[in-house]
Amino acid sequence: MGEDDSGRLERLVAELDARGLLARVVRTPKGRAFVRVINPDATSLAENVTCRQVPVPEHRDWYYWWSWGEKMHRADDPAGAATKVARVLAVVGD
């Protein structure tokens, strides 16, 4: 992953931290990076978020992606992406 990916992932980490979630950038041995996010109030609630360009030549915008491969949110809005992740990892019924 390039420098652009790292910066986008780090900005997402900062937004997730601000929402009380535990988040960090993880790098695989092959150099791929993703954000590992955990709800500290319910550690079984976790998600891995990647950042990459849309694989369509005429639309090369950057997006955050859920672990199952679904496009989540534009990477130029890490606060909006963090809000979505926080909603998914929220503890229901407290």
N, C-alpha and C positions, 0 to 999 in steps of 0.2 A: 504494500500500500504506500502511496506517496505522502509527501508532506501535507498536502491538502486534506487527506483522510485523517491524519493524526490531529491536525488542528480542529477539524470538525468534531472528532470524537472527544477531544479534551473539552471543547465548549459544551458538549452534551453532558459530560461528567460534572462540570461546574453547575449546570442547571439542575441535574438530578440531586447533587449534594445539597443544593439550596432547598430542595423539597424534602429533605430528611432521608433520602435513600442512600444506600452505600453503593458507590459506583467507581469503577476503575477501568482503564484501558488495559486489555490483555493482548499480548502478541503470541501468535502460534510459532512453532519452530520454523515454519515456512515464511514467516514475516507478515502474515495476515493479522489484522487487528480488529478487535471488537470491544464494545463496552459491556462489562458484566455488571448487572444491576441487581441488588438484593434489597428487599424490604426488611430493615432491621427488627421490626416488630413481628415479622412472620417470615423467617428465613427460607421457608419452602417456596415463597413467592419470589421468583427470580426470572430474569430474562437476559438474553444476549442480543445486543443491537449492533448491526454493522452499518457502514456508510460507504456507498458506492454510487457511481453514475448509473443512470438509466441505460440499459443496453440497446438503445435505439439511436442510430447515428445522428438523426436530425433533432433529437431531444437529449442532450448529454448533461442534463441537470443532475445535481447531486441530491441523494435522498438517504434518510435513515431507513433501515429495513429491519423487520422483525426476524427472529431466529428461524421461523418457518418459511422465509423467503418472500413475504408480502411487503410491498412498499408501505412505509408508515407515514413519513412526513418529510417535507423539504428540509434539506440540511442547512439552508440559510436562516432557519428559524429553530434553533436548538431549544428555546424556551417552550415553543409549541410541542415539539417532540417530547420533551421531558414531562409536560403535562399529560400527554397520552400515556406514557410509560407509567407515571405515578397512578393514573386512574386504573390501569390494568393490574398493577401490583398492590392496590389498596386492600386493606383488610375490611371485609364487609361484616357488619353486625356489631361493631364496637360501640 
